[in-house]
């Protein structure tokens, strides 16, 4: 997620900002009690490697700026027409294109380094490489609020400030390549950080970004309620594929059985029992409304199979199998995910006219030479005058309420500590508690 990757990046740079005597930290000459362990050529190679790690961090900053505000064409702008964010992005692009360093290889990102300082740079570059996936998975313009966009811009500006500060310290490394116009880049970062930090930040952006996809729980059926959780989990994942009408009805009926049996076994807990009974009643109504539903488009065989397995396993549970509330809470969370995907299937199937409603309409039979009026079944779009309560029930009962994202713990503290490291000066103890 964005919070984990950007937090690791800030943590590594914060630790690097406390490092002085850079030559000594990579085996160069330092105090008379510390012998020199590397040659000038070796320190030059280390400096080039650090430059590659720094290049990965610069690319992350550039991707963050583009994700938060991608609609600006910098080629047709001037210093007077660019705002703080556009100016920083312009300076950042110039620094990246001017640098002779390439991005680090996979081996450099995954191999632990001998010197602690270089290892911190490796962690920063690794966090940057992983963090680039976040911008295509929810951390981008159009998916974020204005406050969240400003938070991403502020994070990138603070990281650039740290890179400019570190660039000055590494001057004595043999062959060290400085950033292009570090003074202007640093001023642009400071102005942008002040501009983006003017309003109230929204650290809930830390909960967005790329997450590893869930996997099916393969293998034989697990015992007890764990087996029900296994089947329900696999059902939720299989519903990622659009189900045909028959499979959807099987899934709905299976969820009715699961909810009914769960409510019966939780009779000692009236609150939880009422919640499961309510879900059983909702799916009972949905099964009733889909009795005439048709549609062969889709692939729901695996979902229907796992739904039936979950219903059978729930029926076989002993009466005291749900006394432990921890797996019951897990069953609630998985079932909520199933509800959401069933709603999405109903909404999509009706909107795209993939699901149809069977209706009996009058017709004429003239095969025997006589015109006799008969009743013939036809499948009509649910959006036609032949309507049912299916969509209304799914929208009112299964559609999830908008989730209020809350920032994770430590999101603000991580940024305060990083800002304190940026502004720290010798003799300044920093804010209280840091």
C-alpha positions as CSV (number, residue, x, y, z in Angstrom):
1,X,0.0,0.0,0.0
2,X,1.0,3.6,-0.4
3,X,1.4,4.1,3.3
4,X,3.7,1.2,3.8
5,X,5.9,2.0,0.8
6,X,6.1,5.8,1.4
7,X,6.6,5.1,5.1
8,X,9.6,2.9,4.4
9,X,11.0,5.5,2.0
10,X,10.7,8.3,4.6
11,X,12.2,6.1,7.3
12,X,15.2,5.2,5.3
13,X,15.8,8.8,4.3
14,X,15.2,10.0,7.8
15,X,18.0,7.7,9.0
16,X,20.3,8.9,6.2
17,X,19.8,12.5,7.2
18,X,21.4,11.6,10.6
19,X,24.6,10.3,8.9
20,X,27.6,12.6,8.6
21,X,31.3,11.8,7.7
22,X,30.1,10.1,4.6
23,X,33.5,9.0,3.4
24,X,34.2,7.2,6.6
25,X,30.8,5.3,6.4
26,X,31.9,3.7,3.1
27,X,35.4,2.7,4.2
28,X,37.2,6.0,3.5
29,X,39.6,7.9,5.7
30,X,38.1,9.3,8.8
31,X,39.2,9.4,12.4
32,X,42.8,8.3,13.2
33,X,41.4,5.3,15.1
34,X,39.4,4.1,12.1
35,X,41.5,2.6,9.3
36,X,40.7,3.1,5.6
37,X,39.2,-0.1,4.2
38,X,38.3,0.9,0.6
39,X,40.2,2.5,-2.2
40,X,39.1,5.6,-4.1
41,X,38.0,3.4,-7.0
42,X,35.8,1.3,-4.8
43,X,34.3,4.4,-3.2
44,X,33.6,5.7,-6.7
45,X,31.7,2.4,-7.5
46,X,29.8,2.8,-4.3
47,X,28.9,6.4,-5.1
48,X,27.6,5.2,-8.6
49,X,25.5,2.6,-6.9
50,X,24.0,5.1,-4.5
51,X,23.3,7.3,-7.5
52,X,21.3,4.5,-9.1
53,X,19.4,4.1,-5.8
54,X,18.8,7.8,-5.7
55,X,17.5,7.7,-9.3
56,X,14.8,5.2,-8.3
57,X,13.7,7.6,-5.6
58,X,13.6,10.5,-8.0
59,X,11.5,8.4,-10.4
60,X,9.1,7.7,-7.5
61,X,8.8,11.4,-6.8
62,X,8.1,12.1,-10.4
63,X,5.4,9.4,-10.6
64,X,3.8,10.8,-7.4
65,X,3.7,14.3,-8.9
66,X,2.1,13.0,-12.1
67,X,-0.4,10.9,-10.3
68,X,-1.6,13.8,-8.1
69,X,-1.8,16.3,-11.0
70,X,-1.4,14.6,-14.5
71,X,-3.2,17.2,-16.6
72,X,-0.4,19.7,-17.0
73,X,1.7,20.0,-20.2
74,X,4.9,21.5,-18.9
75,X,6.4,22.0,-22.4
76,X,4.2,25.0,-23.1
77,X,4.7,26.6,-19.7
78,X,7.2,29.2,-18.3
79,X,8.5,30.0,-14.9
80,X,5.8,32.7,-14.5
81,X,2.9,30.5,-15.5
82,X,3.8,27.4,-13.5
83,X,2.4,26.9,-10.1
84,X,4.4,25.4,-7.2
85,X,3.6,21.8,-8.1
86,X,4.2,22.4,-11.8
87,X,7.5,24.1,-11.1
88,X,8.7,21.3,-8.9
89,X,7.7,18.7,-11.5
90,X,9.5,20.7,-14.2
91,X,12.7,20.8,-12.1
92,X,12.4,17.2,-11.2
93,X,12.1,16.1,-14.8
94,X,15.1,18.1,-15.7
95,X,17.1,16.4,-12.9
96,X,16.1,12.9,-14.0
97,X,16.8,13.5,-17.7
98,X,20.2,15.2,-16.9
99,X,21.4,12.3,-14.6
100,X,23.7,9.8,-16.1
101,X,22.7,7.2,-13.5
102,X,20.4,4.3,-14.6
103,X,17.9,2.6,-12.4
104,X,19.2,-0.1,-10.1
105,X,19.0,-3.7,-11.3
106,X,16.9,-6.3,-9.6
107,X,20.0,-7.8,-8.1
108,X,20.9,-4.5,-6.5
109,X,17.4,-4.1,-5.1
110,X,17.3,-7.6,-3.6
111,X,20.9,-8.0,-2.4
112,X,21.8,-6.8,1.1
113,X,24.7,-4.3,1.1
114,X,27.7,-4.5,3.4
115,X,27.7,-0.8,4.4
116,X,24.7,0.3,6.5
117,X,24.5,3.6,4.7
118,X,24.3,1.9,1.3
119,X,21.7,-0.6,2.8
120,X,19.5,2.3,3.8
121,X,19.7,3.6,0.2
122,X,18.8,0.1,-1.1
123,X,15.7,0.1,1.2
124,X,14.7,3.5,-0.1
125,X,15.1,2.4,-3.7
126,X,13.2,-0.8,-3.0
127,X,10.3,1.1,-1.4
128,X,10.3,3.4,-4.5
129,X,10.2,0.5,-6.9
130,X,7.3,-1.1,-5.0
131,X,5.6,2.2,-4.5
132,X,5.3,2.8,-8.3
133,X,2.6,0.1,-8.4
134,X,0.4,2.1,-6.1
135,X,-0.2,4.9,-8.6
136,X,-1.9,2.5,-11.0
137,X,-4.0,0.9,-8.2
138,X,-6.0,3.7,-6.6
139,X,-3.5,6.4,-5.8
140,X,-4.1,8.7,-8.8
141,X,-6.0,11.8,-9.9
142,X,-9.7,11.2,-10.2
143,X,-9.7,8.5,-7.5
144,X,-8.4,10.8,-4.7
145,X,-9.9,13.7,-3.1
146,X,-8.3,17.1,-3.3
147,X,-6.9,16.8,0.2
148,X,-5.4,13.4,-0.7
149,X,-3.8,14.7,-3.8
150,X,-2.2,17.5,-1.8
151,X,-0.9,14.9,0.7
152,X,0.8,12.9,-2.1
153,X,2.3,16.1,-3.5
154,X,3.5,17.1,-0.1
155,X,5.1,13.7,0.5
156,X,7.0,13.9,-2.8
157,X,8.2,17.5,-2.1
158,X,9.5,16.5,1.3
159,X,11.4,13.5,-0.2
160,X,13.0,15.8,-2.8
161,X,14.1,18.2,0.0
162,X,15.8,15.3,1.7
163,X,17.6,14.3,-1.5
164,X,18.8,17.8,-2.1
165,X,20.2,17.9,1.5
166,X,21.9,14.6,1.1
167,X,23.4,15.6,-2.3
168,X,25.5,18.3,-0.6
169,X,26.9,15.9,2.0
170,X,28.1,13.4,-0.6
171,X,30.3,15.9,-2.5
172,X,33.6,14.2,-1.3
173,X,32.7,10.8,-2.8
174,X,35.0,10.3,-5.8
175,X,33.1,10.9,-9.0
176,X,29.8,11.9,-7.3
177,X,27.3,13.3,-9.7
178,X,25.2,16.2,-8.2
179,X,21.6,16.9,-9.0
180,X,21.0,19.4,-11.8
181,X,20.7,22.9,-10.3
182,X,20.2,21.6,-6.7
183,X,19.5,25.1,-5.4
184,X,16.6,25.7,-7.7
185,X,15.3,22.1,-7.2
186,X,15.5,22.6,-3.4
187,X,13.7,25.9,-3.5
188,X,11.0,24.5,-5.7
189,X,10.6,21.6,-3.3
190,X,10.4,23.9,-0.3
191,X,7.8,26.2,-1.9
192,X,5.7,23.2,-3.1
193,X,5.9,21.6,0.4
194,X,4.7,24.8,2.0
195,X,1.9,25.2,-0.6
196,X,0.7,21.6,-0.4
197,X,0.9,21.6,3.4
198,X,-1.2,24.7,3.8
199,X,-4.6,22.9,4.2
200,X,-5.6,20.0,6.4
201,X,-3.8,16.8,5.2
202,X,-5.8,13.6,4.5
203,X,-3.6,10.6,5.5
204,X,-6.3,8.1,4.6
205,X,-4.5,8.0,1.2
206,X,-2.1,5.6,3.0
207,X,-4.7,2.9,2.9
208,X,-4.9,3.0,-0.9
209,X,-2.6,1.4,-3.4
210,X,-1.6,-2.0,-4.6
211,X,-2.3,-5.1,-2.5
212,X,-1.5,-8.7,-3.2
213,X,-4.5,-10.4,-4.7
214,X,-6.3,-13.0,-2.6
215,X,-5.7,-16.7,-3.5
216,X,-8.0,-19.7,-3.5
217,X,-7.7,-22.0,-0.6
218,X,-7.0,-25.3,-2.4
219,X,-6.9,-28.8,-1.0
220,X,-9.3,-31.0,0.9
221,X,-12.2,-29.5,2.9
222,X,-11.2,-28.2,6.3
223,X,-13.0,-29.4,9.4
224,X,-15.7,-27.5,11.3
225,X,-16.6,-23.9,10.6
226,X,-13.1,-23.5,9.0
227,X,-14.4,-25.5,6.1
228,X,-17.4,-23.2,5.8
229,X,-15.0,-20.2,5.7
230,X,-12.9,-22.0,3.1
231,X,-15.9,-22.5,0.8
232,X,-17.2,-19.0,1.4
233,X,-13.8,-17.5,0.6
234,X,-13.5,-19.5,-2.6
235,X,-17.0,-18.5,-3.6
236,X,-16.2,-14.8,-3.1
237,X,-13.2,-15.1,-5.4
238,X,-15.1,-17.1,-8.0
239,X,-17.7,-14.4,-8.1
240,X,-15.0,-12.2,-9.6
241,X,-16.2,-13.8,-12.9
242,X,-19.6,-12.8,-14.1
243,X,-22.1,-15.7,-13.4
244,X,-24.9,-16.9,-15.7
245,X,-28.4,-16.6,-14.4
246,X,-28.8,-20.2,-13.2
247,X,-25.5,-20.1,-11.3
248,X,-26.4,-16.8,-9.7
249,X,-29.7,-18.3,-8.4
250,X,-27.8,-21.3,-7.0
251,X,-25.4,-18.9,-5.2
252,X,-28.3,-16.9,-3.8
253,X,-30.1,-20.0,-2.5
254,X,-26.8,-21.3,-0.9
255,X,-26.4,-18.0,0.9
256,X,-29.9,-18.2,2.2
257,X,-29.2,-21.7,3.6
258,X,-25.8,-20.5,5.1
259,X,-27.5,-17.5,6.8
260,X,-30.5,-19.5,8.1
261,X,-28.2,-22.2,9.6
262,X,-25.9,-19.5,11.1
263,X,-28.9,-17.7,12.7
264,X,-30.2,-21.0,14.2
265,X,-26.8,-21.9,15.8
266,X,-26.4,-18.3,17.2
267,X,-29.8,-18.4,19.0
268,X,-28.0,-17.7,22.3
269,X,-26.8,-14.4,20.8
270,X,-30.0,-12.5,19.8
271,X,-28.1,-9.7,18.1
272,X,-26.0,-11.8,15.8
273,X,-28.9,-14.3,15.2
274,X,-31.2,-11.4,14.1
275,X,-28.5,-10.2,11.7
276,X,-28.1,-13.6,10.0
277,X,-31.9,-14.2,9.9
278,X,-32.3,-10.8,8.2
279,X,-29.7,-11.9,5.6
280,X,-31.5,-15.2,5.1
281,X,-34.8,-13.3,4.5
282,X,-33.1,-11.0,2.0
283,X,-31.7,-13.9,0.0
284,X,-35.0,-15.7,0.2
285,X,-36.7,-12.7,-1.5
286,X,-33.9,-12.6,-4.1
287,X,-34.4,-16.4,-4.9
288,X,-38.1,-15.7,-5.3
289,X,-37.5,-12.8,-7.7
290,X,-35.0,-14.9,-9.8
291,X,-37.4,-17.8,-10.3
292,X,-38.1,-16.6,-13.9
293,X,-34.6,-15.2,-14.5
294,X,-32.7,-16.3,-17.6
295,X,-29.4,-15.7,-19.2
296,X,-26.7,-18.0,-20.5
297,X,-23.8,-15.5,-20.7
298,X,-21.3,-15.9,-17.9
299,X,-19.2,-18.5,-16.2
300,X,-20.6,-19.2,-12.8
301,X,-20.1,-22.9,-12.4
302,X,-17.3,-22.7,-9.9
303,X,-19.2,-20.1,-7.9
304,X,-22.3,-22.3,-7.8
305,X,-20.2,-25.3,-6.8
306,X,-18.5,-23.5,-3.9
307,X,-21.9,-22.0,-2.8
308,X,-23.4,-25.5,-2.6
309,X,-20.4,-26.8,-0.7
310,X,-20.7,-24.0,1.8
311,X,-24.4,-24.7,2.4
312,X,-23.8,-28.5,2.9
313,X,-20.9,-27.9,5.3
314,X,-23.0,-25.4,7.3
315,X,-25.9,-27.8,7.6
316,X,-23.5,-30.5,8.9
317,X,-22.0,-28.3,11.6
318,X,-22.8,-29.3,15.2
319,X,-25.0,-26.9,17.2
320,X,-22.0,-25.6,19.3
321,X,-19.7,-25.0,16.3
322,X,-20.2,-21.2,16.4
323,X,-19.7,-20.6,20.1
324,X,-16.3,-19.0,19.2
325,X,-17.1,-15.5,17.9
326,X,-13.8,-15.0,16.1
327,X,-14.6,-17.3,13.1
328,X,-18.1,-15.9,13.2
329,X,-16.7,-12.4,12.6
330,X,-14.6,-13.8,9.8
331,X,-17.7,-15.4,8.3
332,X,-19.5,-12.0,8.5
333,X,-16.6,-10.2,6.6
334,X,-16.5,-12.8,3.9
335,X,-20.2,-12.9,3.5
336,X,-20.3,-9.1,3.2
337,X,-17.8,-9.5,0.3
338,X,-20.1,-12.0,-1.3
339,X,-23.1,-9.7,-0.9
340,X,-21.2,-6.9,-2.7
341,X,-20.3,-9.2,-5.6
342,X,-23.8,-10.6,-6.0
343,X,-25.1,-7.0,-6.1
344,X,-22.5,-6.1,-8.8
345,X,-23.5,-9.2,-10.9
346,X,-27.2,-8.2,-10.7
347,X,-26.5,-4.6,-11.5
348,X,-24.3,-5.5,-14.5
349,X,-26.5,-8.2,-15.8
350,X,-29.6,-6.0,-15.9
351,X,-27.8,-2.9,-17.2
352,X,-26.1,-4.7,-20.0
353,X,-29.2,-6.8,-20.8
354,X,-27.4,-10.1,-20.1
355,X,-30.1,-11.2,-17.7
356,X,-33.7,-11.6,-18.9
357,X,-37.1,-12.1,-17.3
358,X,-39.4,-14.9,-18.5
359,X,-42.9,-13.6,-19.3
360,X,-45.9,-15.3,-20.8
361,X,-47.3,-13.4,-23.8
362,X,-50.2,-14.2,-26.2
363,X,-49.3,-15.7,-29.5
364,X,-50.9,-17.4,-32.5
365,X,-50.6,-21.0,-33.4
366,X,-51.3,-21.7,-37.1
367,X,-49.5,-25.0,-37.6
368,X,-52.8,-27.0,-37.8
369,X,-54.4,-24.6,-40.2
370,X,-56.5,-22.8,-37.6
371,X,-55.7,-19.5,-35.9
372,X,-55.8,-20.3,-32.2
373,X,-54.6,-17.9,-29.6
374,X,-52.1,-19.5,-27.2
375,X,-49.8,-18.3,-24.4
376,X,-46.1,-18.5,-25.2
377,X,-43.1,-17.8,-22.9
378,X,-40.6,-15.1,-23.9
379,X,-37.5,-13.7,-22.3
380,X,-37.6,-10.0,-22.2
381,X,-35.0,-7.5,-20.8
382,X,-35.6,-6.6,-17.2
383,X,-35.4,-2.9,-18.2
384,X,-38.5,-3.3,-20.3
385,X,-42.1,-2.9,-18.8
386,X,-41.7,-6.4,-17.5
387,X,-40.0,-5.4,-14.3
388,X,-39.2,-7.2,-11.1
389,X,-38.1,-6.2,-7.6
390,X,-34.7,-7.9,-8.1
391,X,-32.7,-4.8,-8.8
392,X,-34.5,-2.8,-6.1
393,X,-33.8,-5.5,-3.5
394,X,-30.1,-5.8,-4.5
395,X,-29.6,-2.1,-4.4
396,X,-31.3,-1.5,-1.1
397,X,-30.1,-4.6,0.8
398,X,-26.8,-5.8,-0.8
399,X,-25.1,-2.7,-2.1
400,X,-22.4,-1.7,0.4
401,X,-22.5,1.7,2.1
402,X,-19.6,4.0,1.1
403,X,-16.7,3.2,3.3
404,X,-15.1,6.0,5.3
405,X,-11.4,5.5,5.1
406,X,-9.5,6.2,8.2
407,X,-5.7,6.9,8.3
408,X,-3.6,4.1,9.7
409,X,-1.9,4.6,13.1
410,X,1.3,6.4,12.9
411,X,0.7,8.1,9.5
412,X,1.0,11.6,11.0
413,X,3.8,10.7,13.3
414,X,5.9,9.2,10.5
415,X,5.6,12.5,8.6
416,X,6.4,14.6,11.6
417,X,9.5,12.7,12.4
418,X,10.6,13.0,8.8
419,X,10.0,16.8,8.8
420,X,11.9,17.1,12.1
421,X,14.9,15.3,10.4
422,X,14.7,17.7,7.5
423,X,14.8,20.8,9.7
424,X,17.2,19.5,12.3
425,X,20.3,21.6,12.9
426,X,23.2,20.9,15.3
427,X,22.2,22.0,18.8
428,X,18.5,21.8,17.9
429,X,17.0,18.9,19.9
430,X,13.9,18.9,17.7
431,X,10.3,18.7,18.8
432,X,9.4,17.1,22.1
433,X,8.9,13.4,21.8
434,X,11.0,13.0,18.7
